[in-house]
């Protein structure tokens, strides 16, 4: 199943100063950026590097670990 439940999103403007980083394994046109947020209910922010002004997904620690685990097992693959 390709759903991420209860994942809030915010505008990119509210996280403009976040320490965004792109994986060194990312391809030229197929990248996401991650920013650790440190404090508060959201621990990690995720956005599309091609649309930096677009929506940002926020994850708490457990949600982020679940997202990473699902990504590694192919849970979100479109094929």
N, CA, C and O atoms as a GROMACS GRO file, in nm:
protein
  316
    1UNK      N    1   0.084  -0.117   0.000
    1UNK     CA    2   0.000   0.000   0.000
    1UNK      C    3   0.088   0.123   0.000
    1UNK      O    4   0.188   0.127   0.072
    2UNK      N    5   0.054   0.224  -0.080
    2UNK     CA    6   0.137   0.342  -0.096
    2UNK      C    7   0.081   0.463  -0.022
    2UNK      O    8   0.080   0.573  -0.076
    3UNK      N    9   0.036   0.445   0.100
    3UNK     CA   10  -0.022   0.556   0.175
    3UNK      C   11   0.065   0.592   0.295
    3UNK      O   12   0.123   0.504   0.359
    4UNK      N   13   0.073   0.720   0.324
    4UNK     CA   14   0.136   0.767   0.446
    4UNK      C   15   0.026   0.835   0.526
    4UNK      O   16  -0.020   0.943   0.489
    5UNK      N   17  -0.015   0.773   0.634
    5UNK     CA   18  -0.127   0.822   0.711
    5UNK      C   19  -0.083   0.924   0.815
    5UNK      O   20   0.024   0.913   0.874
    6UNK      N   21  -0.167   1.023   0.837
    6UNK     CA   22  -0.148   1.121   0.943
    6UNK      C   23  -0.013   1.192   0.936
    6UNK      O   24   0.050   1.216   1.038
    7UNK      N   25   0.030   1.226   0.816
    7UNK     CA   26   0.154   1.299   0.797
    7UNK      C   27   0.118   1.443   0.763
    7UNK      O   28   0.072   1.470   0.652
    8UNK      N   29   0.138   1.536   0.856
    8UNK     CA   30   0.103   1.674   0.829
    8UNK      C   31   0.198   1.737   0.727
    8UNK      O   32   0.311   1.690   0.710
    9UNK      N   33   0.152   1.840   0.662
    9UNK     CA   34   0.241   1.915   0.574
    9UNK      C   35   0.227   2.063   0.606
    9UNK      O   36   0.125   2.108   0.659
   10UNK      N   37   0.331   2.138   0.575
   10UNK     CA   38   0.334   2.282   0.600
   10UNK      C   39   0.390   2.349   0.477
   10UNK      O   40   0.439   2.283   0.386
   11UNK      N   41   0.381   2.482   0.474
   11UNK     CA   42   0.439   2.554   0.361
   11UNK      C   43   0.590   2.559   0.376
   11UNK      O   44   0.643   2.556   0.487
   12UNK      N   45   0.658   2.568   0.263
   12UNK     CA   46   0.803   2.573   0.263
   12UNK      C   47   0.854   2.700   0.330
   12UNK      O   48   0.962   2.700   0.389
   13UNK      N   49   0.777   2.808   0.324
   13UNK     CA   50   0.821   2.936   0.383
   13UNK      C   51   0.847   2.923   0.532
   13UNK      O   52   0.939   2.986   0.585
   14UNK      N   53   0.767   2.843   0.600
   14UNK     CA   54   0.782   2.832   0.745
   14UNK      C   55   0.909   2.755   0.784
   14UNK      O   56   0.949   2.758   0.900
   15UNK      N   57   0.971   2.686   0.688
   15UNK     CA   58   1.093   2.610   0.715
   15UNK      C   59   1.210   2.656   0.628
   15UNK      O   60   1.301   2.578   0.601
   16UNK      N   61   1.206   2.781   0.584
   16UNK     CA   62   1.310   2.833   0.494
   16UNK      C   63   1.449   2.825   0.555
   16UNK      O   64   1.546   2.807   0.482
   17UNK      N   65   1.460   2.839   0.686
   17UNK     CA   66   1.591   2.836   0.751
   17UNK      C   67   1.631   2.699   0.802
   17UNK      O   68   1.733   2.686   0.870
   18UNK      N   69   1.554   2.597   0.771
   18UNK     CA   70   1.586   2.461   0.816
   18UNK      C   71   1.715   2.414   0.747
   18UNK      O   72   1.744   2.458   0.636
   19UNK      N   73   1.791   2.327   0.812
   19UNK     CA   74   1.917   2.278   0.753
   19UNK      C   75   1.894   2.166   0.650
   19UNK      O   76   1.923   2.050   0.677
   20UNK      N   77   1.841   2.202   0.534
   20UNK     CA   78   1.807   2.104   0.431
   20UNK      C   79   1.932   2.037   0.376
   20UNK      O   80   2.036   2.101   0.360
   21UNK      N   81   1.921   1.907   0.345
   21UNK     CA   82   2.032   1.836   0.281
   21UNK      C   83   1.975   1.732   0.184
   21UNK      O   84   1.866   1.680   0.204
   22UNK      N   85   2.051   1.705   0.081
   22UNK     CA   86   2.015   1.606  -0.019
   22UNK      C   87   2.113   1.490  -0.010
   22UNK      O   88   2.233   1.512   0.011
   23UNK      N   89   2.065   1.371  -0.024
   23UNK     CA   90   2.152   1.254  -0.018
   23UNK      C   91   2.255   1.259  -0.131
   23UNK      O   92   2.225   1.303  -0.242
   24UNK      N   93   2.374   1.214  -0.100
   24UNK     CA   94   2.477   1.205  -0.204
   24UNK      C   95   2.443   1.096  -0.306
   24UNK      O   96   2.504   1.090  -0.413
   25UNK      N   97   2.348   1.010  -0.273
   25UNK     CA   98   2.306   0.904  -0.364
   25UNK      C   99   2.191   0.947  -0.454
   25UNK      O  100   2.147   0.869  -0.539
   26UNK      N  101   2.142   1.068  -0.439
   26UNK     CA  102   2.031   1.116  -0.520
   26UNK      C  103   2.075   1.135  -0.665
   26UNK      O  104   2.190   1.167  -0.694
   27UNK      N  105   1.980   1.114  -0.754
   27UNK     CA  106   2.005   1.136  -0.895
   27UNK      C  107   1.973   1.281  -0.927
   27UNK      O  108   1.911   1.350  -0.846
   28UNK      N  109   2.015   1.327  -1.042
   28UNK     CA  110   1.999   1.467  -1.081
   28UNK      C  111   1.854   1.515  -1.075
   28UNK      O  112   1.828   1.624  -1.024
   29UNK      N  113   1.760   1.436  -1.125
   29UNK     CA  114   1.622   1.484  -1.133
   29UNK      C  115   1.527   1.409  -1.041
   29UNK      O  116   1.406   1.425  -1.052
   30UNK      N  117   1.578   1.329  -0.951
   30UNK     CA  118   1.492   1.244  -0.870
   30UNK      C  119   1.534   1.252  -0.724
   30UNK      O  120   1.576   1.152  -0.666
   31UNK      N  121   1.522   1.370  -0.664
   31UNK     CA  122   1.577   1.392  -0.530
   31UNK      C  123   1.471   1.442  -0.431
   31UNK      O  124   1.374   1.508  -0.468
   32UNK      N  125   1.494   1.409  -0.307
   32UNK     CA  126   1.421   1.470  -0.198
   32UNK      C  127   1.524   1.531  -0.104
   32UNK      O  128   1.641   1.492  -0.104
   33UNK      N  129   1.480   1.627  -0.025
   33UNK     CA  130   1.566   1.690   0.074
   33UNK      C  131   1.507   1.666   0.212
   33UNK      O  132   1.386   1.665   0.230
   34UNK      N  133   1.595   1.648   0.308
   34UNK     CA  134   1.557   1.618   0.446
   34UNK      C  135   1.617   1.724   0.537
   34UNK      O  136   1.729   1.770   0.515
   35UNK      N  137   1.540   1.764   0.638
   35UNK     CA  138   1.592   1.858   0.738
   35UNK      C  139   1.554   1.808   0.877
   35UNK      O  140   1.436   1.792   0.907
   36UNK      N  141   1.654   1.783   0.961
   36UNK     CA  142   1.622   1.750   1.101
   36UNK      C  143   1.574   1.876   1.171
   36UNK      O  144   1.632   1.983   1.154
   37UNK      N  145   1.468   1.864   1.249
   37UNK     CA  146   1.409   1.982   1.314
   37UNK      C  147   1.445   1.993   1.462
   37UNK      O  148   1.432   2.100   1.520
   38UNK      N  149   1.488   1.885   1.521
   38UNK     CA  150   1.538   1.890   1.657
   38UNK      C  151   1.433   1.892   1.766
   38UNK      O  152   1.419   1.793   1.839
   39UNK      N  153   1.359   2.000   1.780
   39UNK     CA  154   1.265   2.011   1.890
   39UNK      C  155   1.121   2.015   1.841
   39UNK      O  156   1.096   2.034   1.722
   40UNK      N  157   1.029   1.998   1.932
   40UNK     CA  158   0.887   2.002   1.897
   40UNK      C  159   0.834   1.866   1.856
   40UNK      O  160   0.908   1.767   1.859
   41UNK      N  161   0.707   1.861   1.818
   41UNK     CA  162   0.644   1.733   1.784
   41UNK      C  163   0.696   1.674   1.653
   41UNK      O  164   0.689   1.552   1.634
   42UNK      N  165   0.747   1.756   1.565
   42UNK     CA  166   0.801   1.707   1.438
   42UNK      C  167   0.952   1.700   1.446
   42UNK      O  168   1.017   1.797   1.485
   43UNK      N  169   1.008   1.586   1.408
   43UNK     CA  170   1.152   1.565   1.418
   43UNK      C  171   1.223   1.581   1.284
   43UNK      O  172   1.341   1.615   1.280
   44UNK      N  173   1.150   1.556   1.173
   44UNK     CA  174   1.212   1.558   1.041
   44UNK      C  175   1.115   1.619   0.941
   44UNK      O  176   0.995   1.595   0.945
   45UNK      N  177   1.170   1.700   0.850
   45UNK     CA  178   1.092   1.757   0.740
   45UNK      C  179   1.145   1.698   0.609
   45UNK      O  180   1.265   1.670   0.597
   46UNK      N  181   1.056   1.678   0.512
   46UNK     CA  182   1.092   1.618   0.383
   46UNK      C  183   1.024   1.698   0.272
   46UNK      O  184   0.906   1.731   0.282
   47UNK      N  185   1.101   1.728   0.166
   47UNK     CA  186   1.044   1.801   0.053
   47UNK      C  187   1.106   1.753  -0.078
   47UNK      O  188   1.211   1.688  -0.078
   48UNK      N  189   1.042   1.786  -0.187
   48UNK     CA  190   1.089   1.754  -0.322
   48UNK      C  191   1.190   1.861  -0.362
   48UNK      O  192   1.159   1.980  -0.358
   49UNK      N  193   1.310   1.820  -0.400
   49UNK     CA  194   1.413   1.918  -0.436
   49UNK      C  195   1.379   1.995  -0.564
   49UNK      O  196   1.434   2.103  -0.586
   50UNK      N  197   1.290   1.941  -0.647
   50UNK     CA  198   1.249   2.011  -0.768
   50UNK      C  199   1.143   2.116  -0.740
   50UNK      O  200   1.116   2.202  -0.825
   51UNK      N  201   1.082   2.112  -0.623
   51UNK     CA  202   0.975   2.206  -0.586
   51UNK      C  203   0.999   2.256  -0.443
   51UNK      O  204   0.920   2.230  -0.353
   52UNK      N  205   1.108   2.329  -0.424
   52UNK     CA  206   1.146   2.374  -0.291
   52UNK      C  207   1.044   2.469  -0.229
   52UNK      O  208   1.042   2.486  -0.107
   53UNK      N  209   0.962   2.530  -0.308
   53UNK     CA  210   0.858   2.617  -0.257
   53UNK      C  211   0.726   2.545  -0.234
   53UNK      O  212   0.628   2.607  -0.193
   54UNK      N  213   0.723   2.416  -0.261
   54UNK     CA  214   0.602   2.336  -0.248
   54UNK      C  215   0.582   2.284  -0.107
   54UNK      O  216   0.646   2.330  -0.013
   55UNK      N  217   0.493   2.187  -0.092
   55UNK     CA  218   0.461   2.134   0.041
   55UNK      C  219   0.578   2.059   0.104
   55UNK      O  220   0.667   2.008   0.036
   56UNK      N  221   0.575   2.056   0.236
   56UNK     CA  222   0.677   1.987   0.315
   56UNK      C  223   0.606   1.887   0.405
   56UNK      O  224   0.510   1.922   0.473
   57UNK      N  225   0.651   1.764   0.405
   57UNK     CA  226   0.596   1.663   0.495
   57UNK      C  227   0.672   1.666   0.626
   57UNK      O  228   0.795   1.680   0.628
   58UNK      N  229   0.600   1.653   0.736
   58UNK     CA  230   0.661   1.651   0.869
   58UNK      C  231   0.640   1.514   0.932
   58UNK      O  232   0.531   1.457   0.923
   59UNK      N  233   0.744   1.462   0.994
   59UNK     CA  234   0.738   1.332   1.059
   59UNK      C  235   0.785   1.344   1.203
   59UNK      O  236   0.881   1.415   1.232
   60UNK      N  237   0.718   1.274   1.296
   60UNK     CA  238   0.776   1.258   1.428
   60UNK      C  239   0.880   1.146   1.416
   60UNK      O  240   0.892   1.084   1.310
   61UNK      N  241   0.953   1.120   1.523
   61UNK     CA  242   1.060   1.020   1.514
   61UNK      C  243   1.010   0.883   1.472
   61UNK      O  244   1.069   0.821   1.384
   62UNK      N  245   0.904   0.835   1.533
   62UNK     CA  246   0.850   0.703   1.499
   62UNK      C  247   0.801   0.699   1.354
   62UNK      O  248   0.824   0.601   1.283
   63UNK      N  249   0.734   0.805   1.311
   63UNK     CA  250   0.686   0.812   1.173
   63UNK      C  251   0.800   0.811   1.072
   63UNK      O  252   0.790   0.747   0.968
   64UNK      N  253   0.908   0.884   1.104
   64UNK     CA  254   1.023   0.889   1.015
   64UNK      C  255   1.089   0.751   1.004
   64UNK      O  256   1.122   0.706   0.894
   65UNK      N  257   1.107   0.685   1.117
   65UNK     CA  258   1.168   0.552   1.115
   65UNK      C  259   1.081   0.454   1.036
   65UNK      O  260   1.134   0.369   0.964
   66UNK      N  261   0.948   0.465   1.049
   66UNK     CA  262   0.857   0.382   0.971
   66UNK      C  263   0.864   0.413   0.822
   66UNK      O  264   0.859   0.322   0.740
   67UNK      N  265   0.876   0.540   0.788
   67UNK     CA  266   0.888   0.581   0.647
   67UNK      C  267   1.016   0.525   0.587
   67UNK      O  268   1.014   0.472   0.476
   68UNK      N  269   1.127   0.537   0.659
   68UNK     CA  270   1.255   0.484   0.610
   68UNK      C  271   1.247   0.332   0.592
   68UNK      O  272   1.292   0.279   0.491
   69UNK      N  273   1.189   0.263   0.690
   69UNK     CA  274   1.176   0.117   0.681
   69UNK      C  275   1.090   0.079   0.560
   69UNK      O  276   1.125  -0.014   0.487
   70UNK      N  277   0.978   0.149   0.540
   70UNK     CA  278   0.892   0.121   0.426
   70UNK      C  279   0.960   0.149   0.293
   70UNK      O  280   0.939   0.077   0.196
   71UNK      N  281   1.040   0.253   0.288
   71UNK     CA  282   1.115   0.286   0.167
   71UNK      C  283   1.215   0.177   0.133
   71UNK      O  284   1.228   0.138   0.018
   72UNK      N  285   1.285   0.129   0.234
   72UNK     CA  286   1.386   0.025   0.212
   72UNK      C  287   1.324  -0.107   0.165
   72UNK      O  288   1.388  -0.181   0.090
   73UNK      N  289   1.202  -0.136   0.207
   73UNK     CA  290   1.137  -0.261   0.167
   73UNK      C  291   1.053  -0.248   0.041
   73UNK      O  292   0.993  -0.345  -0.004
   74UNK      N  293   1.048  -0.127  -0.018
   74UNK     CA  294   0.974  -0.107  -0.142
   74UNK      C  295   0.826  -0.079  -0.123
   74UNK      O  296   0.749  -0.084  -0.219
   75UNK      N  297   0.785  -0.049  -0.002
   75UNK     CA  298   0.644  -0.026   0.028
   75UNK      C  299   0.584   0.088  -0.056
   75UNK      O  300   0.465   0.085  -0.086
   76UNK      N  301   0.663   0.186  -0.094
   76UNK     CA  302   0.611   0.303  -0.165
   76UNK      C  303   0.647   0.303  -0.312
   76UNK      O  304   0.624   0.402  -0.382
   77UNK      N  305   0.704   0.193  -0.362
   77UNK     CA  306   0.740   0.185  -0.504
   77UNK      C  307   0.614   0.195  -0.590
   77UNK      O  308   0.510   0.140  -0.555
   78UNK      N  309   0.624   0.264  -0.699
   78UNK     CA  310   0.509   0.281  -0.790
   78UNK      C  311   0.497   0.168  -0.889
   78UNK      O  312   0.393   0.153  -0.952
   79UNK      N  313   0.599   0.089  -0.905
   79UNK     CA  314   0.595  -0.021  -1.005
   79UNK      C  315   0.541  -0.147  -0.943
   79UNK      O  316   0.531  -0.249  -1.010
   0.00000   0.00000   0.00000
